[in-house]
Amino acid sequence: MLQEHMNLNQYQFNEDAPMRINKYLAQIGVCSRRKAEELIKDRQVEVDGIIIEELGYKLQNKQIIKILEKANNNLQTQFSIIYHKPVGIVSGQAQENETPAIALIKDNNKSGEGPDFPSGKTIPPVGRLDKDSRGLLILSEDGILARNLIGPESKIEKEYFVKVHGTINDKKIAKLQFGLSLDGRQLKRAIVRQIDDDCLNFILKEGRNRQIRRMCAKVGLEVYDLYRVRIGNIEIGDLKEGFWRNLNQQEVNKIKS
């Protein structure tokens, strides 16, 4: 799906084949198809400057879609939070005897300002942080935010501090930075720095399954602590382990723009 996000409520459709507007808005993560139809009924969607009234309207290549201010303000109320995930908690779908992160988002472990999280509400994690890893986990029902953070074209940095067993040397660091493949595919160039005798700082622009642990294993290092501290401009800061906070609008806007 090719599309250009022109600003926070305006998009350009870049496909040769026509597509229903509600399907398009759902695919790029603006809202669900049903919500898109509600916006059209409320006369809150423009295409090339004209308000759309037909629910089945089909977009043509290069058309500009705009979500009007009233609707856009409503969409921006979607919950986006960060959680300082401890080891032993899973990011998303839990198996038997496992605890998912969303189950631990409660009033008594909230930090900072912003709306309280409704009891029983479920929102998905944006990407994952393995059960045996800790640190920054983002959960959001904002599709644009999620797409910009983890979509196939995302270039958002993810930063980690990683403690390892084994000898660290310049040759291993060079291979970790560029020269490794996983699952038959070359990894993107990473930034890897030695912090201490047993600690490395990783900055990645991709997120393969258990990537850092597998990278380290390929150079003879065994990870025993993996701590994510940053995703793009969003930092864990002094958020205590096991606590969560709302993302502020400035953080959200910077990722979405």
VOPAGU-2260 file (C-alpha; in pm, 1 decimal, decimal comma):
REM VOPAGU-2260
SITE   aa  ch    i         X         Y         Z
SITE  MET   A    0       0,0       0,0       0,0
SITE  LEU   A    1     154,8     324,5    -114,4
SITE  GLN   A    2      29,6     640,9      48,6
SITE  GLU   A    3     164,6     976,6     152,4
SITE  HIS   A    4      80,4    1116,6     494,9
SITE  MET   A    5      83,1    1487,2     414,3
SITE  ASN   A    6      -2,5    1615,3     762,0
SITE  LEU   A    7    -193,5    1496,4    1067,8
SITE  ASN   A    8    -532,4    1474,6     892,0
SITE  GLN   A    9    -457,5    1472,3     518,5
SITE  TYR   A   10    -351,3    1181,8     294,8
SITE  GLN   A   11    -275,2    1118,4     -70,3
SITE  PHE   A   12    -397,3     797,2    -234,0
SITE  ASN   A   13    -122,0     655,8    -455,7
SITE  GLU   A   14    -261,6     340,2    -613,1
SITE  ASP   A   15    -344,0     268,5    -978,2
SITE  ALA   A   16    -644,3      51,4    -890,6
SITE  PRO   A   17    -946,0     230,8    -736,6
SITE  MET   A   18   -1026,6     149,6    -372,7
SITE  ARG   A   19   -1325,7     212,8    -148,8
SITE  ILE   A   20   -1245,7     502,0      82,0
SITE  ASN   A   21   -1349,5     319,8     399,7
SITE  LYS   A   22   -1115,4      29,6     314,7
SITE  TYR   A   23    -829,0     270,4     244,6
SITE  LEU   A   24    -868,8     462,6     571,3
SITE  ALA   A   25    -872,5     132,8     760,5
SITE  GLN   A   26    -564,6      -2,3     581,5
SITE  ILE   A   27    -351,7     302,7     656,9
SITE  GLY   A   28    -462,1     291,3    1020,5
SITE  VAL   A   29    -672,6     607,1    1044,5
SITE  CYS   A   30    -979,8     425,3    1176,8
SITE  SER   A   31   -1192,8     115,7    1124,5
SITE  ARG   A   32   -1411,9      77,4     813,8
SITE  ARG   A   33   -1722,7     127,1    1027,1
SITE  LYS   A   34   -1578,8     443,4    1181,4
SITE  ALA   A   35   -1491,0     570,5     832,6
SITE  GLU   A   36   -1852,4     523,2     724,9
SITE  GLU   A   37   -1967,7     714,1    1032,7
SITE  LEU   A   38   -1734,7    1001,8     942,2
SITE  ILE   A   39   -1871,3    1007,3     586,8
SITE  LYS   A   40   -2230,6    1012,0     716,2
SITE  ASP   A   41   -2135,7    1303,9     942,7
SITE  ARG   A   42   -1990,1    1489,5     638,8
SITE  GLN   A   43   -1642,4    1491,0     792,5
SITE  VAL   A   44   -1442,2    1352,5     496,6
SITE  GLU   A   45   -1330,2    1549,7     191,0
SITE  VAL   A   46   -1175,0    1421,9    -130,7
SITE  ASP   A   47   -1005,7    1689,4    -344,2
SITE  GLY   A   48   -1184,7    1956,8    -143,5
SITE  ILE   A   49   -1535,7    1812,9    -185,7
SITE  ILE   A   50   -1728,7    1655,1     104,5
SITE  ILE   A   51   -1798,8    1287,9      32,9
SITE  GLU   A   52   -2150,3    1153,1      95,8
SITE  GLU   A   53   -2132,3     815,1     -81,6
SITE  LEU   A   54   -2030,3     536,8     160,1
SITE  GLY   A   55   -1890,6     324,4    -124,1
SITE  TYR   A   56   -1694,2     607,5    -284,5
SITE  LYS   A   57   -1389,6     475,0    -470,2
SITE  LEU   A   58   -1065,5     668,3    -458,5
SITE  GLN   A   59    -862,3     731,7    -772,7
SITE  ASN   A   60    -484,9     769,7    -798,1
SITE  LYS   A   61    -341,4    1096,8    -657,8
SITE  GLN   A   62    -664,2    1207,6    -488,9
SITE  ILE   A   63    -625,4    1395,6    -160,5
SITE  ILE   A   64    -832,7    1279,9     138,1
SITE  LYS   A   65    -885,6    1515,1     429,7
SITE  ILE   A   66   -1040,1    1434,7     767,1
SITE  LEU   A   67   -1208,3    1752,8     888,4
SITE  GLU   A   68   -1114,6    1911,9    1218,6
SITE  LYS   A   69   -1417,4    1792,7    1416,0
SITE  ALA   A   70   -1357,7    1430,5    1318,3
SITE  ASN   A   71    -980,5    1453,6    1352,5
SITE  ASN   A   72   -1011,4    1583,8    1708,3
SITE  ASN   A   73   -1230,4    1285,1    1789,2
SITE  LEU   A   74    -981,8    1041,0    1638,7
SITE  GLN   A   75    -699,0    1193,4    1840,6
SITE  THR   A   76    -868,9    1086,4    2165,9
SITE  GLN   A   77    -753,5     729,6    2102,9
SITE  PHE   A   78    -549,3     588,1    2388,9
SITE  SER   A   79    -171,3     571,7    2349,2
SITE  ILE   A   80      33,9     480,9    2653,9
SITE  ILE   A   81     377,8     356,7    2750,8
SITE  TYR   A   82     439,6      84,4    3006,4
SITE  HIS   A   83     763,7      -4,8    3182,0
SITE  LYS   A   84     735,6    -378,7    3129,0
SITE  PRO   A   85     907,2    -607,3    3379,0
SITE  VAL   A   86    1062,9    -941,5    3287,8
SITE  GLY   A   87     803,1   -1219,8    3287,2
SITE  ILE   A   88     518,2   -1014,9    3136,1
SITE  VAL   A   89     422,1   -1076,2    2771,6
SITE  SER   A   90     356,9    -788,2    2535,0
SITE  GLY   A   91      44,6    -913,3    2363,1
SITE  GLN   A   92    -147,0   -1238,9    2336,5
SITE  ALA   A   93     -83,1   -1445,9    2647,2
SITE  GLN   A   94     -68,8   -1824,2    2669,1
SITE  GLU   A   95    -195,4   -2019,9    2968,6
SITE  ASN   A   96     -33,7   -1907,1    3295,7
SITE  GLU   A   97     107,3   -1593,0    3131,0
SITE  THR   A   98      20,3   -1230,2    3210,7
SITE  PRO   A   99     -27,6    -980,4    2923,1
SITE  ALA   A  100      86,1    -622,4    2970,0
SITE  ILE   A  101    -263,6    -481,6    2915,5
SITE  ALA   A  102    -390,0    -668,1    3224,1
SITE  LEU   A  103    -155,2    -459,7    3440,1
SITE  ILE   A  104    -267,7    -114,7    3322,2
SITE  LYS   A  105    -454,4      -2,3    3634,7
SITE  ASP   A  106    -529,9     320,2    3823,3
SITE  ASN   A  107    -289,5     230,4    4103,3
SITE  ASN   A  108      16,4     208,4    3877,0
SITE  LYS   A  109     -45,1     516,7    3666,6
SITE  SER   A  110     220,9     787,7    3651,8
SITE  GLY   A  111     169,2    1147,1    3542,9
SITE  GLU   A  112    -123,1    1337,0    3396,9
SITE  GLY   A  113    -383,5    1245,9    3136,5
SITE  PRO   A  114    -699,8    1035,3    3124,4
SITE  ASP   A  115    -742,1     727,6    3340,2
SITE  PHE   A  116    -749,8     398,7    3156,7
SITE  PRO   A  117   -1106,0     255,1    3139,3
SITE  SER   A  118   -1148,5     -69,9    3329,0
SITE  GLY   A  119   -1170,5    -368,5    3096,4
SITE  LYS   A  120   -1049,4    -176,4    2790,9
SITE  THR   A  121    -807,2    -357,1    2560,0
SITE  ILE   A  122    -553,0    -193,0    2330,2
SITE  PRO   A  123    -276,2    -371,6    2139,1
SITE  PRO   A  124      98,8    -336,0    2185,5
SITE  VAL   A  125     284,9    -152,4    1910,0
SITE  GLY   A  126     551,9    -407,0    1829,7
SITE  ARG   A  127     666,3    -643,5    2096,8
SITE  LEU   A  128     910,1    -677,7    2379,6
SITE  ASP   A  129     993,0   -1039,0    2462,9
SITE  LYS   A  130     878,4   -1196,9    2788,8
SITE  ASP   A  131    1237,7   -1218,2    2911,6
SITE  SER   A  132    1312,7    -852,7    2823,5
SITE  ARG   A  133    1214,3    -535,9    3007,2
SITE  GLY   A  134    1163,4    -167,0    2948,6
SITE  LEU   A  135     963,6      55,6    2717,4
SITE  LEU   A  136     648,8     -91,8    2563,0
SITE  ILE   A  137     400,8     124,0    2369,5
SITE  LEU   A  138      33,6      26,6    2355,6
SITE  SER   A  139    -198,6     223,1    2127,9
SITE  GLU   A  140    -526,3     211,8    1939,1
SITE  ASP   A  141    -397,1     486,1    1706,9
SITE  GLY   A  142    -335,7     316,3    1372,7
SITE  ILE   A  143    -127,9     597,7    1223,4
SITE  LEU   A  144     100,6     602,8    1525,8
SITE  ALA   A  145     144,7     225,9    1504,8
SITE  ARG   A  146     211,5     231,6    1130,9
SITE  ASN   A  147     474,6     503,7    1164,8
SITE  LEU   A  148     646,9     316,4    1447,9
SITE  ILE   A  149     651,7     -39,5    1313,5
SITE  GLY   A  150     528,2     -28,4     952,6
SITE  PRO   A  151     748,0    -173,4     676,0
SITE  GLU   A  152     871,4     174,1     577,1
SITE  SER   A  153     941,4     288,9     933,2
SITE  LYS   A  154    1288,5     423,2    1008,2
SITE  ILE   A  155    1218,5     490,5    1375,2
SITE  GLU   A  156    1509,6     407,1    1606,5
SITE  LYS   A  157    1475,6     162,4    1894,9
SITE  GLU   A  158    1741,8     187,1    2166,5
SITE  TYR   A  159    1847,4     -83,4    2413,0
SITE  PHE   A  160    2103,6    -150,2    2684,3
SITE  VAL   A  161    2209,8    -513,5    2672,5
SITE  LYS   A  162    2416,2    -707,9    2925,9
SITE  VAL   A  163    2596,7   -1015,8    2800,1
SITE  HIS   A  164    2810,8   -1307,4    2908,0
SITE  GLY   A  165    3123,8   -1344,6    2696,7
SITE  THR   A  166    3416,0   -1136,2    2577,8
SITE  ILE   A  167    3335,9    -815,2    2390,9
SITE  ASN   A  168    3591,3    -694,2    2136,2
SITE  ASP   A  169    3611,3    -461,4    1835,1
SITE  LYS   A  170    3569,9    -744,9    1584,7
SITE  LYS   A  171    3244,2    -858,1    1743,6
SITE  ILE   A  172    3111,8    -503,0    1763,7
SITE  ALA   A  173    3191,1    -449,6    1394,4
SITE  LYS   A  174    2994,1    -763,3    1301,7
SITE  LEU   A  175    2702,4    -657,1    1519,7
SITE  GLN   A  176    2696,3    -317,5    1350,2
SITE  PHE   A  177    2686,6    -459,9     998,3
SITE  GLY   A  178    2763,3    -802,1     863,7
SITE  LEU   A  179    2503,2   -1036,6    1011,3
SITE  SER   A  180    2200,3   -1205,9     856,5
SITE  LEU   A  181    1895,2   -1360,7    1019,5
SITE  ASP   A  182    1656,2   -1598,8     846,7
SITE  GLY   A  183    1849,8   -1558,3     522,7
SITE  ARG   A  184    1814,7   -1178,5     512,1
SITE  GLN   A  185    2084,0    -917,1     571,0
SITE  LEU   A  186    2022,3    -703,2     876,6
SITE  LYS   A  187    2011,1    -326,6     845,5
SITE  ARG   A  188    2310,8    -133,8     974,6
SITE  ALA   A  189    2294,4     -89,0    1351,6
SITE  ILE   A  190    2472,5     137,5    1598,2
SITE  VAL   A  191    2644,8     -71,6    1865,9
SITE  ARG   A  192    2867,7      72,6    2137,8
SITE  GLN   A  193    3043,9     -88,3    2431,6
SITE  ILE   A  194    2936,1      72,8    2760,6
SITE  ASP   A  195    3108,1    -155,2    3010,7
SITE  ASP   A  196    3284,8    -491,1    3031,1
SITE  ASP   A  197    2951,1    -671,4    2995,1
SITE  CYS   A  198    2719,5    -401,1    2854,6
SITE  LEU   A  199    2638,5    -291,4    2498,9
SITE  ASN   A  200    2419,7      -9,8    2369,3
SITE  PHE   A  201    2216,9    -103,5    2057,4
SITE  ILE   A  202    2024,5     133,9    1829,7
SITE  LEU   A  203    1822,1     -47,7    1563,2
SITE  LYS   A  204    1584,6      56,8    1286,1
SITE  GLU   A  205    1415,9    -281,9    1254,8
SITE  GLY   A  206    1267,2    -538,9    1488,1
SITE  ARG   A  207    1313,4    -900,2    1382,3
SITE  ASN   A  208    1201,0   -1175,3    1617,5
SITE  ARG   A  209    1439,2   -1181,8    1920,5
SITE  GLN   A  210    1683,1    -991,5    1700,9
SITE  ILE   A  211    1937,3    -868,1    1953,8
SITE  ARG   A  212    1962,0   -1202,0    2134,5
SITE  ARG   A  213    2014,2   -1383,7    1804,5
SITE  MET   A  214    2267,9   -1125,5    1683,7
SITE  CYS   A  215    2469,2   -1163,1    2001,3
SITE  ALA   A  216    2457,7   -1542,0    1981,5
SITE  LYS   A  217    2610,9   -1525,2    1633,3
SITE  VAL   A  218    2922,6   -1356,3    1775,5
SITE  GLY   A  219    2950,8   -1575,1    2084,0
SITE  LEU   A  220    2772,0   -1351,9    2335,8
SITE  GLU   A  221    2482,5   -1457,9    2557,9
SITE  VAL   A  222    2229,1   -1193,1    2660,3
SITE  TYR   A  223    2122,7   -1202,3    3024,2
SITE  ASP   A  224    1951,6    -863,0    3047,4
SITE  LEU   A  225    1784,7    -664,2    2769,1
SITE  TYR   A  226    1639,8    -322,6    2853,7
SITE  ARG   A  227    1464,2    -101,1    2595,7
SITE  VAL   A  228    1486,0     268,6    2681,7
SITE  ARG   A  229    1366,6     454,0    2371,9
SITE  ILE   A  230    1150,2     428,6    2060,0
SITE  GLY   A  231    1199,1     732,3    1836,7
SITE  ASN   A  232    1140,2    1042,7    2047,7
SITE  ILE   A  233     959,3     846,9    2320,3
SITE  GLU   A  234    1185,1     769,4    2617,6
SITE  ILE   A  235    1123,3     560,5    2926,5
SITE  GLY   A  236    1290,4     829,7    3138,8
SITE  ASP   A  237    1223,1     789,5    3510,4
SITE  LEU   A  238     904,6     584,8    3468,1
SITE  LYS   A  239     923,0     316,1    3737,4
SITE  GLU   A  240     914,3     -52,3    3645,5
SITE  GLY   A  241     556,1    -179,7    3642,7
SITE  PHE   A  242     409,1     170,5    3592,7
SITE  TRP   A  243     249,6     333,1    3286,5
SITE  ARG   A  244     172,8     682,1    3161,5
SITE  ASN   A  245     -19,7     846,9    2879,3
SITE  LEU   A  246     172,3     962,9    2575,5
SITE  ASN   A  247     140,1    1338,9    2549,2
SITE  GLN   A  248      16,3    1502,6    2230,9
SITE  GLN   A  249     359,9    1641,3    2147,6
SITE  GLU   A  250     507,6    1289,2    2150,8
SITE  VAL   A  251     223,4    1156,4    1935,6
SITE  ASN   A  252     241,3    1442,7    1684,8
SITE  LYS   A  253     615,4    1405,3    1635,6
SITE  ILE   A  254     582,7    1034,9    1550,6
SITE  LYS   A  255     280,3    1090,9    1324,0
SITE  SER   A  256     434,7    1382,8    1135,8
